[in-house]
Amino acid sequence: MTRIAICAPGKPLEREHADAVLAIADEFEAVELRFHEQCFARHGHFAGDDEARLAALLDCANDPAVDAVWFAHGGYGSNRIAAEAVSQMGAAAQGKPFLGYSDTGYLLAALYRAGVGRPVHGPMVADVRREGGGAAVRRALDWLSGGGEGLEGALDGRPTAALNLMTLAMLCGTDLMPDLAGHVVMVEEVSEHLYAVDRLFFHISQHLRGIAGLRLGRISEVPENDRPFGASAEEIAQYWCATADIPYLGLADIGHDADNKIVPFGLKIVPFGLAGRAARS
């Protein structure tokens, strides 16, 4: 049995979305989901205040009866608690996967920098609300219970990290930023003008010199500007990679959508469920 605890480090989760995911989880006999009540708290934008979100994350991470932590939702907020959370994670958090993307990338980065747990980019609970979101939820549950079909297809044996472009830009220069030298870095973005994407690449390219290369995920839901930018998202990525002498490696199958694939931070690893069962046997 894979026991998965769910908390919301940023925005709250709607109960109807939790119910929909519980129904899908019934298809997986070896999975047990545990929603922390904090997922449904309300404090302005956030799923509870900083103290409540921090406490819930630590409850999930430090519970020895929990095998994995799955983030309920993105939305701004995880950066406010990431450093304190990682500093208070104990032995029970070691070896435990933490699965999410978007704003929860702050936590994934902080965990990776500190060598705590196994940070993994992949679908979150709230993705059930997207068109085709059931497939994203099944992809996450399959990986957490031992499957491997949901892994991003370009993983090539080199250490890898996957982050939202805005999140990565905000991480650069902070105490949460891990050393990504020698890594393949995958980035994606949503709801940003192309000029903003260009500006973000200008910034991150200054901090990624020494990586093994960059792959571009989907840049989706780009708002219409008052004039064409004049370059596509891929042309922007290629330009700034060339400027910073970063190898551009092509496209990645990640993004803010139901097709978002799973990318373990670091070296490609066996699915959690297989490793977890081996460790407990």
Disulfide bonds with the S-S distance in Angstrom:
none
